[in-house]
Each structure stands twice: as structure tokens, then as C-alpha cells.
Amino acid sequence: MEKEFFKKIKLLNNFSLLVILTFVIFISFGISKTRFLTNGNESNYHIYPISIPKKVSFAGEEITLDEDDLIERMDKEFLVNTYWQSNTILLIKRANKYFPQIEKILIDEGVPTDFKYLALIESGLENVTSPSGAKGFWQIMKTTGKEYGLEINSNVDERYNLNLSTRLACKYLKKARDKFGSWTLAAAAYNRGMSGVQNKIANQNQTAYENILFGDETKRYVFRIIALKNIVESPESFGFYIDEAQMYKPIEFKEIKIDKPINNISDFSKDLGLNYKNFKILNPWLLENHLNNNSRKVYTLSIPLDKI
């Protein structure tokens, strides 16, 4: 009986200590929270909606936002891309690195430079692979790549070649523009496919992107491009302040031609004064540590100037 009494006293003391400890932690958190607020860090953080313009444009084509549906779709893309800050900062930095190279090709191919934002939303300017198997900056499917003349096999995948894949995208977009008479619909076709867009036009008897009811992905597609175009071109207007020194720098490189096999790319890189990593960063389309090239095809290799 006496042992049980002291046992209960011990349990009561332990419980009391736990209550006191919890109270101390709570008070400490409150004090630190108060200090945090008085420093102004949290009290100055406000989240605002984005002002939606009455008109937006893509590739020289205007879309008037005069319906609730259009306003809400544009609003969604501005909000998502403004307040997913970490991702958008990365996109702005990568755009500074890769857009100069992409723009030159678009101009050379006669495609509006706004289409560089299509690559931005497709891949984030990374050599990613989609669940459906699309690869590279322009997210090109294997069948499409081969149809437009890219070499795709276990040794070489030219969907990862920024120059060749950008030129393929230009060919596709110009073909779609000729078919639909609109760069905006050409962009939609890049996502939905030309036959998919053609079916929507025929079934709904509409010829303007904003007036056609597409599936969720395609109906967001052009609006997402427009949102990122506005944010990247005027980041401060959306609360992004990135110093020039913090931007990713464009790569300066020269090109060399080769029409023979490379037995060992590591040794080949060393002979050029490069290490394997720096060579492969600019030539990711070479999938293995050698280049077969039994047909003596002429390949163009990119060599970074700051590494040699």
C-alpha cells in the first residue's frame, strides 16, 4: 500500500514536470515569435493578387481578355508562376543562359522569338525526359524526331542537340502556322498535335485559340507561355529582384566538324584541352563514351571557350 502511494507521487511529479516543461517551451516560442515580428521580417511579408491586363500578346497576335473564362485562365498562370518563387527564379536564370542561343536560331528560321518561351515551359530549359518519352529542351517524341530527320539511337540522340532540336521545332511550328494561319494555334498544336487542333476547329467551328474549348493542358498552354514571357521580361514588376551577377551566364563556344568515329570521348576531350564533364555538358546528345559514325556522317561538336 505504501509502495503504491509513493509510486503515485512519483508519477504525479513526472506529470507536473512535463506540464512545466511544455509551458516553458510555449513561452519561449512566444518570445522568439514576438522578437521575429518586431524585427519586421514577417509583418512586412504580404501576398497580393496580380493585376491582369485587358490584352496580352504572343508572337505578335493579341488576345483580348474580355470574358471571365479568359481572365481566370490568365490569372491562374500569373499567380502560379509568380508565387512558385524558387522555380521561377531558376527559369529566369536559365533563360539568361540559353535564350541568346535559341533566339539566334529562331530568327534564322523565321520564327517569332516569343517561341523561346515555349521551350521554357516545355522543359524548364533542361534535358529532361517526360513520362511519355519526350526528350530535350523542346520535348520531342522519338517518332517526331525521326520524321524530321534527327538521329536517335543508343549511341546518339539529337533531341539533346540544342541547335538541331530548335531547328526541328521551328520546322514543326512553321508547318502548323501554314496550316492554321495563326502562331497561337501553332503553339497549341505543338502541345496537342496538328490533328488534335484540326479536330477541335472542325467540331467547334472556331478558329481562334481563345475561343476553342481544349483539354486542361492545352487550354493553359499559351496562357502559361504569356505569363512567363511577362515575368521573365519584367521580373521586378512581379517581385523578382535578381542581380546580374546572380544570373547564369550564356555559354561561349566554338564549333568543330568531325566525320569519323571517336573511340574514346574522354581521351578526345583531353586532346582538346577539356575534361570529359565539360565536353559532355555542351554535347549531351553523345550518349556513350564513344561515337560510332561508321557512315562518316559530319557531326558538329560544341567546344566551350572558357575551358580551353
Helices and strands as residue ranges (DSSP letters): H 2-38, E 55-58, E 61-64, H 68-83, H 85-109, G 113-115, H 116-123, H 142-147, G 158-160, H 162-180, H 183-192, H 194-204, G 209-211, H 216-233, G 235-238, G 244-246, E 253-258, H 265-271, H 276-282, E 299-304, G 305-307
